[in-house]
């Protein structure tokens, strides 16, 4: 298995972003950086469970990906054997959940729940309308909570708000992706994705609304939360994030498959900027 094929199978950029989200939750809770050794330990569960989730997803989705002509998927191109993806997923999930045991009980419970849910999602939940989309959006939001709880007993207001924004933007992103893949999904027996249930047009409108709600909520810290209120660094970063998300929300309404493909990467970049914006509040770059 070469590294490029492994990176495409596991969407390693997502796993790395989860580690950044965990660090953000820790830094926001501590108002500083955690012990490096502990931070590295705490990164293992989200990283490995994300690797497991994408590997098992491609294992179950290989025929659909072939119909969608997803030659970027290593199982479709033949760069990685289907069985190898299954074994990788099982091993990564076990390592991730096992490492979480050494963080603390709350983080172990979160890791175990999401490791199990990742298999359920690929096996069945993805075909259950917004249920599957909501699970994926949850994986984008929970790392902030996990990071917070890994170093502190209470969930901070700022972390909770960041998790909600991440969930809304993540849900919009997943609905967008479901619209892009709707043709191939229609050929899968038992599939009932959200765009299949309501139509691609209404699904994209719903996703656009979610993006704009997330944008509106991102302004709240600048107005009301200590450390963020009046902070120009936060405003600059969150403004860039919001501008990209607004552009994606409006542009995707065209339904262009090519735009939806580009928008997936742009929205991920925007969410990374949003995470940096919340970190700006911690260090008070005002």
ABEGO torsion letter per residue (X at the ends): XBAAAAAAAAGAAAAAAAAAAAAAAAAAAAGEBBBAAAAAAAAAAAAAAAAAAAAAAAAAAAAAAAAAGBAABAAAAGABBAAAAAAAAAAAAAAAAAAAAAABAAAAAAAAAAAAAAAAAAAAAAABEAAAAAAAAAAAAAAAAAAAAAABABBBAAAAAAAAAAAAAAAAAAAAAAAAAAAAAAABBGBBBAAAAAEAAAAAAAAAAAAAAAAAAAAAAAAABBGABGBAAAAAAAAAAAAAAAAAAAAAAAGBAAAAAAAAAAAAAAAAAAAAAAAAAAAGAX
